[in-house]
Amino acid sequence: MGEPNAPHHGTLLLAGAHGIADMELSGHLGRGMLRTTADALVDTLVRRVAAADDAT
C-alpha cells in the first residue's frame, strides 16, 4: 500500500475489524438478514482495501 497510505488504510482495517468483532460477539452475525461470518467480512474488507489502493 505504500508508506503514505499506511496510516489511513491501517485505521480503516482496524475500525472495520473492531466493528465486525463487536457484531460477532453480540450475536448479530449468522442470523436473520446478516447471514455471514466474521471471517467472510474481514476477508472482504481486506480485499476491498487492497483493491482500492491498487486503483489509486
PQR file of N, CA, C, O and H, with PARSE charges and radii, in Angstrom:
ATOM      1  N   MET A   1       0.815  -1.190   0.000 -0.4000 1.5000
ATOM      2  CA  MET A   1       0.000   0.000   0.000 -0.0000 2.0000
ATOM      3  C   MET A   1       0.857   1.251   0.000  0.5500 1.7000
ATOM      4  O   MET A   1       0.395   2.334  -0.360 -0.5500 1.4000
ATOM      5  N   GLY A   2       2.057   1.103   0.389 -0.4000 1.5000
ATOM      6  CA  GLY A   2       2.938   2.247   0.411 -0.0000 2.0000
ATOM      7  C   GLY A   2       2.844   3.003   1.723  0.5500 1.7000
ATOM      8  O   GLY A   2       1.782   3.088   2.339 -0.5500 1.4000
ATOM      9  H   GLY A   2       2.433   0.223   0.681  0.4000 1.0000
ATOM     10  N   GLU A   3       3.961   3.540   2.129 -0.4000 1.5000
ATOM     11  CA  GLU A   3       4.032   4.222   3.415 -0.0000 2.0000
ATOM     12  C   GLU A   3       3.076   5.407   3.547  0.5500 1.7000
ATOM     13  O   GLU A   3       2.488   5.583   4.614 -0.5500 1.4000
ATOM     14  H   GLU A   3       4.824   3.470   1.629  0.4000 1.0000
ATOM     15  N   PRO A   4       2.895   6.238   2.495 -0.5600 1.5000
ATOM     16  CA  PRO A   4       1.986   7.377   2.669  0.2800 2.0000
ATOM     17  C   PRO A   4       0.542   6.973   2.976  0.5500 1.7000
ATOM     18  O   PRO A   4      -0.163   7.705   3.672 -0.5500 1.4000
ATOM     19  N   ASN A   5       0.097   5.837   2.478 -0.4000 1.5000
ATOM     20  CA  ASN A   5      -1.287   5.388   2.673 -0.0000 2.0000
ATOM     21  C   ASN A   5      -1.465   4.449   3.864  0.5500 1.7000
ATOM     22  O   ASN A   5      -2.594   4.136   4.242 -0.5500 1.4000
ATOM     23  H   ASN A   5       0.670   5.242   1.913  0.4000 1.0000
ATOM     24  N   ALA A   6      -0.376   4.003   4.450 -0.4000 1.5000
ATOM     25  CA  ALA A   6      -0.456   3.005   5.519 -0.0000 2.0000
ATOM     26  C   ALA A   6      -1.306   3.444   6.712  0.5500 1.7000
ATOM     27  O   ALA A   6      -2.145   2.661   7.157 -0.5500 1.4000
ATOM     28  H   ALA A   6       0.542   4.257   4.143  0.4000 1.0000
ATOM     29  N   PRO A   7      -1.136   4.648   7.250 -0.5600 1.5000
ATOM     30  CA  PRO A   7      -1.971   5.029   8.411  0.2800 2.0000
ATOM     31  C   PRO A   7      -3.464   5.045   8.081  0.5500 1.7000
ATOM     32  O   PRO A   7      -4.283   4.589   8.880 -0.5500 1.4000
ATOM     33  N   HIS A   8      -3.813   5.562   6.924 -0.4000 1.5000
ATOM     34  CA  HIS A   8      -5.215   5.628   6.509 -0.0000 2.0000
ATOM     35  C   HIS A   8      -5.804   4.229   6.371  0.5500 1.7000
ATOM     36  O   HIS A   8      -6.859   3.933   6.934 -0.5500 1.4000
ATOM     37  H   HIS A   8      -3.148   5.932   6.275  0.4000 1.0000
ATOM     38  N   HIS A   9      -5.125   3.379   5.628 -0.4000 1.5000
ATOM     39  CA  HIS A   9      -5.641   2.029   5.409 -0.0000 2.0000
ATOM     40  C   HIS A   9      -5.589   1.187   6.675  0.5500 1.7000
ATOM     41  O   HIS A   9      -6.478   0.370   6.916 -0.5500 1.4000
ATOM     42  H   HIS A   9      -4.269   3.619   5.171  0.4000 1.0000
ATOM     43  N   GLY A  10      -4.557   1.379   7.482 -0.4000 1.5000
ATOM     44  CA  GLY A  10      -4.473   0.652   8.743 -0.0000 2.0000
ATOM     45  C   GLY A  10      -5.621   1.009   9.680  0.5500 1.7000
ATOM     46  O   GLY A  10      -6.198   0.136  10.328 -0.5500 1.4000
ATOM     47  H   GLY A  10      -3.834   2.043   7.286  0.4000 1.0000
ATOM     48  N   THR A  11      -5.945   2.291   9.746 -0.4000 1.5000
ATOM     49  CA  THR A  11      -7.061   2.736  10.582 -0.0000 2.0000
ATOM     50  C   THR A  11      -8.385   2.191  10.067  0.5500 1.7000
ATOM     51  O   THR A  11      -9.236   1.769  10.850 -0.5500 1.4000
ATOM     52  H   THR A  11      -5.475   3.000   9.219  0.4000 1.0000
ATOM     53  N   LEU A  12      -8.555   2.201   8.768 -0.4000 1.5000
ATOM     54  CA  LEU A  12      -9.776   1.653   8.169 -0.0000 2.0000
ATOM     55  C   LEU A  12      -9.923   0.170   8.497  0.5500 1.7000
ATOM     56  O   LEU A  12     -11.006  -0.279   8.873 -0.5500 1.4000
ATOM     57  H   LEU A  12      -7.864   2.545   8.132  0.4000 1.0000
ATOM     58  N   LEU A  13      -8.842  -0.590   8.356 -0.4000 1.5000
ATOM     59  CA  LEU A  13      -8.895  -2.024   8.666 -0.0000 2.0000
ATOM     60  C   LEU A  13      -9.162  -2.259  10.154  0.5500 1.7000
ATOM     61  O   LEU A  13      -9.948  -3.135  10.514 -0.5500 1.4000
ATOM     62  H   LEU A  13      -7.962  -0.225   8.051  0.4000 1.0000
ATOM     63  N   LEU A  14      -8.515  -1.486  11.008 -0.4000 1.5000
ATOM     64  CA  LEU A  14      -8.724  -1.639  12.454 -0.0000 2.0000
ATOM     65  C   LEU A  14     -10.160  -1.325  12.850  0.5500 1.7000
ATOM     66  O   LEU A  14     -10.772  -2.059  13.627 -0.5500 1.4000
ATOM     67  H   LEU A  14      -7.876  -0.775  10.716  0.4000 1.0000
ATOM     68  N   ALA A  15     -10.691  -0.241  12.317 -0.4000 1.5000
ATOM     69  CA  ALA A  15     -12.076   0.138  12.634 -0.0000 2.0000
ATOM     70  C   ALA A  15     -13.058  -0.908  12.120  0.5500 1.7000
ATOM     71  O   ALA A  15     -14.010  -1.273  12.810 -0.5500 1.4000
ATOM     72  H   ALA A  15     -10.195   0.354  11.685  0.4000 1.0000
ATOM     73  N   GLY A  16     -12.816  -1.381  10.913 -0.4000 1.5000
ATOM     74  CA  GLY A  16     -13.697  -2.400  10.350 -0.0000 2.0000
ATOM     75  C   GLY A  16     -13.643  -3.696  11.141  0.5500 1.7000
ATOM     76  O   GLY A  16     -14.677  -4.293  11.443 -0.5500 1.4000
ATOM     77  H   GLY A  16     -12.042  -1.085  10.354  0.4000 1.0000
ATOM     78  N   ALA A  17     -12.431  -4.130  11.477 -0.4000 1.5000
ATOM     79  CA  ALA A  17     -12.279  -5.365  12.245 -0.0000 2.0000
ATOM     80  C   ALA A  17     -12.906  -5.239  13.631  0.5500 1.7000
ATOM     81  O   ALA A  17     -13.495  -6.191  14.141 -0.5500 1.4000
ATOM     82  H   ALA A  17     -11.591  -3.645  11.232  0.4000 1.0000
ATOM     83  N   HIS A  18     -12.776  -4.067  14.233 -0.4000 1.5000
ATOM     84  CA  HIS A  18     -13.370  -3.830  15.550 -0.0000 2.0000
ATOM     85  C   HIS A  18     -14.897  -3.945  15.468  0.5500 1.7000
ATOM     86  O   HIS A  18     -15.524  -4.584  16.313 -0.5500 1.4000
ATOM     87  H   HIS A  18     -12.297  -3.293  13.819  0.4000 1.0000
ATOM     88  N   GLY A  19     -15.481  -3.327  14.455 -0.4000 1.5000
ATOM     89  CA  GLY A  19     -16.930  -3.405  14.275 -0.0000 2.0000
ATOM     90  C   GLY A  19     -17.402  -4.818  13.995  0.5500 1.7000
ATOM     91  O   GLY A  19     -18.432  -5.252  14.511 -0.5500 1.4000
ATOM     92  H   GLY A  19     -14.971  -2.807  13.769  0.4000 1.0000
ATOM     93  N   ILE A  20     -16.649  -5.529  13.179 -0.4000 1.5000
ATOM     94  CA  ILE A  20     -17.006  -6.922  12.861 -0.0000 2.0000
ATOM     95  C   ILE A  20     -16.919  -7.784  14.119  0.5500 1.7000
ATOM     96  O   ILE A  20     -17.801  -8.605  14.371 -0.5500 1.4000
ATOM     97  H   ILE A  20     -15.813  -5.176  12.760  0.4000 1.0000
ATOM     98  N   ALA A  21     -15.865  -7.602  14.904 -0.4000 1.5000
ATOM     99  CA  ALA A  21     -15.723  -8.372  16.145 -0.0000 2.0000
ATOM    100  C   ALA A  21     -16.868  -8.080  17.110  0.5500 1.7000
ATOM    101  O   ALA A  21     -17.387  -8.991  17.755 -0.5500 1.4000
ATOM    102  H   ALA A  21     -15.149  -6.935  14.700  0.4000 1.0000
ATOM    103  N   ASP A  22     -17.258  -6.822  17.207 -0.4000 1.5000
ATOM    104  CA  ASP A  22     -18.373  -6.445  18.080 -0.0000 2.0000
ATOM    105  C   ASP A  22     -19.667  -7.109  17.624  0.5500 1.7000
ATOM    106  O   ASP A  22     -20.440  -7.608  18.442 -0.5500 1.4000
ATOM    107  H   ASP A  22     -16.836  -6.082  16.683  0.4000 1.0000
ATOM    108  N   MET A  23     -19.896  -7.112  16.319 -0.4000 1.5000
ATOM    109  CA  MET A  23     -21.108  -7.749  15.793 -0.0000 2.0000
ATOM    110  C   MET A  23     -21.094  -9.255  16.059  0.5500 1.7000
ATOM    111  O   MET A  23     -22.127  -9.837  16.391 -0.5500 1.4000
ATOM    112  H   MET A  23     -19.268  -6.706  15.655  0.4000 1.0000
ATOM    113  N   GLU A  24     -19.935  -9.881  15.915 -0.4000 1.5000
ATOM    114  CA  GLU A  24     -19.810 -11.320  16.181 -0.0000 2.0000
ATOM    115  C   GLU A  24     -20.076 -11.622  17.656  0.5500 1.7000
ATOM    116  O   GLU A  24     -20.833 -12.536  17.983 -0.5500 1.4000
ATOM    117  H   GLU A  24     -19.096  -9.409  15.645  0.4000 1.0000
ATOM    118  N   LEU A  25     -19.451 -10.851  18.540 -0.4000 1.5000
ATOM    119  CA  LEU A  25     -19.606 -11.094  19.977 -0.0000 2.0000
ATOM    120  C   LEU A  25     -21.024 -10.834  20.469  0.5500 1.7000
ATOM    121  O   LEU A  25     -21.481 -11.464  21.422 -0.5500 1.4000
ATOM    122  H   LEU A  25     -18.836 -10.109  18.275  0.4000 1.0000
ATOM    123  N   SER A  26     -21.716  -9.911  19.820 -0.4000 1.5000
ATOM    124  CA  SER A  26     -23.079  -9.609  20.249 -0.0000 2.0000
ATOM    125  C   SER A  26     -24.117 -10.513  19.586  0.5500 1.7000
ATOM    126  O   SER A  26     -25.312 -10.395  19.857 -0.5500 1.4000
ATOM    127  H   SER A  26     -21.345  -9.399  19.046  0.4000 1.0000
ATOM    128  N   GLY A  27     -23.662 -11.409  18.725 -0.4000 1.5000
ATOM    129  CA  GLY A  27     -24.555 -12.388  18.115 -0.0000 2.0000
ATOM    130  C   GLY A  27     -25.326 -11.893  16.903  0.5500 1.7000
ATOM    131  O   GLY A  27     -26.310 -12.518  16.509 -0.5500 1.4000
ATOM    132  H   GLY A  27     -22.691 -11.505  18.505  0.4000 1.0000
ATOM    133  N   HIS A  28     -24.907 -10.798  16.308 -0.4000 1.5000
ATOM    134  CA  HIS A  28     -25.628 -10.255  15.165 -0.0000 2.0000
ATOM    135  C   HIS A  28     -25.299 -10.941  13.835  0.5500 1.7000
ATOM    136  O   HIS A  28     -26.066 -10.823  12.880 -0.5500 1.4000
ATOM    137  H   HIS A  28     -24.107 -10.291  16.629  0.4000 1.0000
ATOM    138  N   LEU A  29     -24.197 -11.640  13.762 -0.4000 1.5000
ATOM    139  CA  LEU A  29     -23.825 -12.291  12.508 -0.0000 2.0000
ATOM    140  C   LEU A  29     -24.400 -13.707  12.463  0.5500 1.7000
ATOM    141  O   LEU A  29     -24.552 -14.359  13.496 -0.5500 1.4000
ATOM    142  H   LEU A  29     -23.574 -11.736  14.539  0.4000 1.0000
ATOM    143  N   GLY A  30     -24.710 -14.160  11.283 -0.4000 1.5000
ATOM    144  CA  GLY A  30     -25.169 -15.528  11.114 -0.0000 2.0000
ATOM    145  C   GLY A  30     -26.647 -15.755  11.356  0.5500 1.7000
ATOM    146  O   GLY A  30     -27.116 -16.892  11.298 -0.5500 1.4000
ATOM    147  H   GLY A  30     -24.586 -13.630  10.444  0.4000 1.0000
ATOM    148  N   ARG A  31     -27.390 -14.689  11.628 -0.4000 1.5000
ATOM    149  CA  ARG A  31     -28.835 -14.881  11.827 -0.0000 2.0000
ATOM    150  C   ARG A  31     -29.585 -13.760  11.109  0.5500 1.7000
ATOM    151  O   ARG A  31     -29.029 -12.692  10.851 -0.5500 1.4000
ATOM    152  H   ARG A  31     -27.009 -13.766  11.675  0.4000 1.0000
ATOM    153  N   GLY A  32     -30.809 -14.009  10.801 -0.4000 1.5000
ATOM    154  CA  GLY A  32     -31.633 -13.004  10.127 -0.0000 2.0000
ATOM    155  C   GLY A  32     -31.060 -12.612   8.785  0.5500 1.7000
ATOM    156  O   GLY A  32     -30.605 -13.465   8.023 -0.5500 1.4000
ATOM    157  H   GLY A  32     -31.261 -14.876  11.010  0.4000 1.0000
ATOM    158  N   MET A  33     -31.080 -11.329   8.495 -0.4000 1.5000
ATOM    159  CA  MET A  33     -30.584 -10.835   7.215 -0.0000 2.0000
ATOM    160  C   MET A  33     -29.063 -10.858   7.133  0.5500 1.7000
ATOM    161  O   MET A  33     -28.511 -10.787   6.035 -0.5500 1.4000
ATOM    162  H   MET A  33     -31.449 -10.636   9.114  0.4000 1.0000
ATOM    163  N   LEU A  34     -28.382 -10.953   8.252 -0.4000 1.5000
ATOM    164  CA  LEU A  34     -26.924 -10.909   8.256 -0.0000 2.0000
ATOM    165  C   LEU A  34     -26.312 -12.301   8.236  0.5500 1.7000
ATOM    166  O   LEU A  34     -25.462 -12.621   9.067 -0.5500 1.4000
ATOM    167  H   LEU A  34     -28.831 -11.010   9.144  0.4000 1.0000
ATOM    168  N   ARG A  35     -26.729 -13.101   7.320 -0.4000 1.5000
ATOM    169  CA  ARG A  35     -26.243 -14.485   7.236 -0.0000 2.0000
ATOM    170  C   ARG A  35     -24.826 -14.511   6.664  0.5500 1.7000
ATOM    171  O   ARG A  35     -24.617 -14.822   5.492 -0.5500 1.4000
ATOM    172  H   ARG A  35     -27.420 -12.841   6.646  0.4000 1.0000
ATOM    173  N   THR A  36     -23.872 -14.181   7.511 -0.4000 1.5000
ATOM    174  CA  THR A  36     -22.471 -14.161   7.116 -0.0000 2.0000
ATOM    175  C   THR A  36     -21.631 -14.463   8.341  0.5500 1.7000
ATOM    176  O   THR A  36     -22.155 -14.633   9.442 -0.5500 1.4000
ATOM    177  H   THR A  36     -24.042 -13.928   8.463  0.4000 1.0000
ATOM    178  N   THR A  37     -20.331 -14.528   8.144 -0.4000 1.5000
ATOM    179  CA  THR A  37     -19.420 -14.796   9.260 -0.0000 2.0000
ATOM    180  C   THR A  37     -18.420 -13.662   9.391  0.5500 1.7000
ATOM    181  O   THR A  37     -18.210 -12.886   8.459 -0.5500 1.4000
ATOM    182  H   THR A  37     -19.905 -14.390   7.250  0.4000 1.0000
ATOM    183  N   ALA A  38     -17.816 -13.580  10.549 -0.4000 1.5000
ATOM    184  CA  ALA A  38     -16.779 -12.573  10.775 -0.0000 2.0000
ATOM    185  C   ALA A  38     -15.621 -12.802   9.811  0.5500 1.7000
ATOM    186  O   ALA A  38     -15.072 -11.844   9.265 -0.5500 1.4000
ATOM    187  H   ALA A  38     -17.987 -14.210  11.306  0.4000 1.0000
ATOM    188  N   ASP A  39     -15.245 -14.056   9.596 -0.4000 1.5000
ATOM    189  CA  ASP A  39     -14.147 -14.354   8.674 -0.0000 2.0000
ATOM    190  C   ASP A  39     -14.442 -13.857   7.264  0.5500 1.7000
ATOM    191  O   ASP A  39     -13.572 -13.278   6.614 -0.5500 1.4000
ATOM    192  H   ASP A  39     -15.691 -14.834  10.039  0.4000 1.0000
ATOM    193  N   ALA A  40     -15.656 -14.079   6.793 -0.4000 1.5000
ATOM    194  CA  ALA A  40     -16.021 -13.635   5.448 -0.0000 2.0000
ATOM    195  C   ALA A  40     -15.994 -12.116   5.339  0.5500 1.7000
ATOM    196  O   ALA A  40     -15.559 -11.572   4.324 -0.5500 1.4000
ATOM    197  H   ALA A  40     -16.363 -14.550   7.321  0.4000 1.0000
ATOM    198  N   LEU A  41     -16.454 -11.436   6.375 -0.4000 1.5000
ATOM    199  CA  LEU A  41     -16.461  -9.975   6.360 -0.0000 2.0000
ATOM    200  C   LEU A  41     -15.049  -9.400   6.392  0.5500 1.7000
ATOM    201  O   LEU A  41     -14.745  -8.457   5.661 -0.5500 1.4000
ATOM    202  H   LEU A  41     -16.807 -11.878   7.199  0.4000 1.0000
ATOM    203  N   VAL A  42     -14.189  -9.960   7.231 -0.4000 1.5000
ATOM    204  CA  VAL A  42     -12.805  -9.484   7.291 -0.0000 2.0000
ATOM    205  C   VAL A  42     -12.104  -9.733   5.962  0.5500 1.7000
ATOM    206  O   VAL A  42     -11.365  -8.873   5.481 -0.5500 1.4000
ATOM    207  H   VAL A  42     -14.435 -10.726   7.825  0.4000 1.0000
ATOM    208  N   ASP A  43     -12.325 -10.889   5.369 -0.4000 1.5000
ATOM    209  CA  ASP A  43     -11.731 -11.196   4.066 -0.0000 2.0000
ATOM    210  C   ASP A  43     -12.163 -10.171   3.020  0.5500 1.7000
ATOM    211  O   ASP A  43     -11.334  -9.672   2.259 -0.5500 1.4000
ATOM    212  H   ASP A  43     -12.924 -11.588   5.760  0.4000 1.0000
ATOM    213  N   THR A  44     -13.448  -9.860   2.981 -0.4000 1.5000
ATOM    214  CA  THR A  44     -13.957  -8.870   2.032 -0.0000 2.0000
ATOM    215  C   THR A  44     -13.363  -7.492   2.304  0.5500 1.7000
ATOM    216  O   THR A  44     -12.971  -6.791   1.371 -0.5500 1.4000
ATOM    217  H   THR A  44     -14.121 -10.266   3.600  0.4000 1.0000
ATOM    218  N   LEU A  45     -13.292  -7.101   3.573 -0.4000 1.5000
ATOM    219  CA  LEU A  45     -12.737  -5.802   3.940 -0.0000 2.0000
ATOM    220  C   LEU A  45     -11.293  -5.672   3.464  0.5500 1.7000
ATOM    221  O   LEU A  45     -10.926  -4.662   2.864 -0.5500 1.4000
ATOM    222  H   LEU A  45     -13.610  -7.671   4.331  0.4000 1.0000
ATOM    223  N   VAL A  46     -10.485  -6.675   3.727 -0.4000 1.5000
ATOM    224  CA  VAL A  46      -9.072  -6.631   3.335 -0.0000 2.0000
ATOM    225  C   VAL A  46      -8.944  -6.575   1.814  0.5500 1.7000
ATOM    226  O   VAL A  46      -8.149  -5.797   1.287 -0.5500 1.4000
ATOM    227  H   VAL A  46     -10.783  -7.495   4.215  0.4000 1.0000
ATOM    228  N   ARG A  47      -9.717  -7.391   1.110 -0.4000 1.5000
ATOM    229  CA  ARG A  47      -9.652  -7.383  -0.362 -0.0000 2.0000
ATOM    230  C   ARG A  47     -10.084  -6.037  -0.929  0.5500 1.7000
ATOM    231  O   ARG A  47      -9.470  -5.547  -1.877 -0.5500 1.4000
ATOM    232  H   ARG A  47     -10.363  -8.023   1.538  0.4000 1.0000
ATOM    233  N   ARG A  48     -11.113  -5.436  -0.375 -0.4000 1.5000
ATOM    234  CA  ARG A  48     -11.600  -4.141  -0.875 -0.0000 2.0000
ATOM    235  C   ARG A  48     -10.585  -3.025  -0.617  0.5500 1.7000
ATOM    236  O   ARG A  48     -10.362  -2.177  -1.481 -0.5500 1.4000
ATOM    237  H   ARG A  48     -11.611  -5.833   0.396  0.4000 1.0000
ATOM    238  N   VAL A  49      -9.980  -3.023   0.548 -0.4000 1.5000
ATOM    239  CA  VAL A  49      -8.980  -2.001   0.843 -0.0000 2.0000
ATOM    240  C   VAL A  49      -7.781  -2.165  -0.088  0.5500 1.7000
ATOM    241  O   VAL A  49      -7.264  -1.179  -0.613 -0.5500 1.4000
ATOM    242  H   VAL A  49     -10.161  -3.711   1.250  0.4000 1.0000
ATOM    243  N   ALA A  50      -7.341  -3.395  -0.295 -0.4000 1.5000
ATOM    244  CA  ALA A  50      -6.220  -3.637  -1.195 -0.0000 2.0000
ATOM    245  C   ALA A  50      -6.566  -3.229  -2.618  0.5500 1.7000
ATOM    246  O   ALA A  50      -5.734  -2.642  -3.310 -0.5500 1.4000
ATOM    247  H   ALA A  50      -7.761  -4.196   0.131  0.4000 1.0000
ATOM    248  N   ALA A  51      -7.768  -3.527  -3.061 -0.4000 1.5000
ATOM    249  CA  ALA A  51      -8.193  -3.162  -4.414 -0.0000 2.0000
ATOM    250  C   ALA A  51      -8.316  -1.657  -4.564  0.5500 1.7000
ATOM    251  O   ALA A  51      -7.994  -1.114  -5.621 -0.5500 1.4000
ATOM    252  H   ALA A  51      -8.444  -4.004  -2.499  0.4000 1.0000
ATOM    253  N   ALA A  52      -8.770  -0.982  -3.538 -0.4000 1.5000
ATOM    254  CA  ALA A  52      -8.893   0.479  -3.601 -0.0000 2.0000
ATOM    255  C   ALA A  52      -7.529   1.123  -3.717  0.5500 1.7000
ATOM    256  O   ALA A  52      -7.374   2.115  -4.429 -0.5500 1.4000
ATOM    257  H   ALA A  52      -9.032  -1.423  -2.679  0.4000 1.0000
ATOM    258  N   ASP A  53      -6.539   0.580  -3.034 -0.4000 1.5000
ATOM    259  CA  ASP A  53      -5.194   1.124  -3.111 -0.0000 2.0000
ATOM    260  C   ASP A  53      -4.604   0.880  -4.502  0.5500 1.7000
ATOM    261  O   ASP A  53      -3.889   1.734  -5.026 -0.5500 1.4000
ATOM    262  H   ASP A  53      -6.665  -0.226  -2.456  0.4000 1.0000
ATOM    263  N   ASP A  54      -4.894  -0.268  -5.098 -0.4000 1.5000
ATOM    264  CA  ASP A  54      -4.414  -0.574  -6.439 -0.0000 2.0000
ATOM    265  C   ASP A  54      -4.985   0.386  -7.462  0.5500 1.7000
ATOM    266  O   ASP A  54      -4.350   0.667  -8.478 -0.5500 1.4000
ATOM    267  H   ASP A  54      -5.475  -0.961  -4.671  0.4000 1.0000
ATOM    268  N   ALA A  55      -6.193   0.894  -7.198 -0.4000 1.5000
ATOM    269  CA  ALA A  55      -6.879   1.776  -8.149 -0.0000 2.0000
ATOM    270  C   ALA A  55      -6.367   3.204  -8.099  0.5500 1.7000
ATOM    271  O   ALA A  55      -6.624   3.983  -9.017 -0.5500 1.4000
ATOM    272  H   ALA A  55      -6.709   0.665  -6.372  0.4000 1.0000
ATOM    273  N   THR A  56      -5.650   3.561  -7.047 -0.4000 1.5000
ATOM    274  CA  THR A  56      -5.165   4.942  -6.931 -0.0000 2.0000
ATOM    275  C   THR A  56      -3.791   5.110  -7.496  0.5500 1.7000
ATOM    276  O   THR A  56      -3.245   6.213  -7.473 -0.5500 1.4000
ATOM    277  H   THR A  56      -5.441   2.928  -6.301  0.4000 1.0000
TER
END
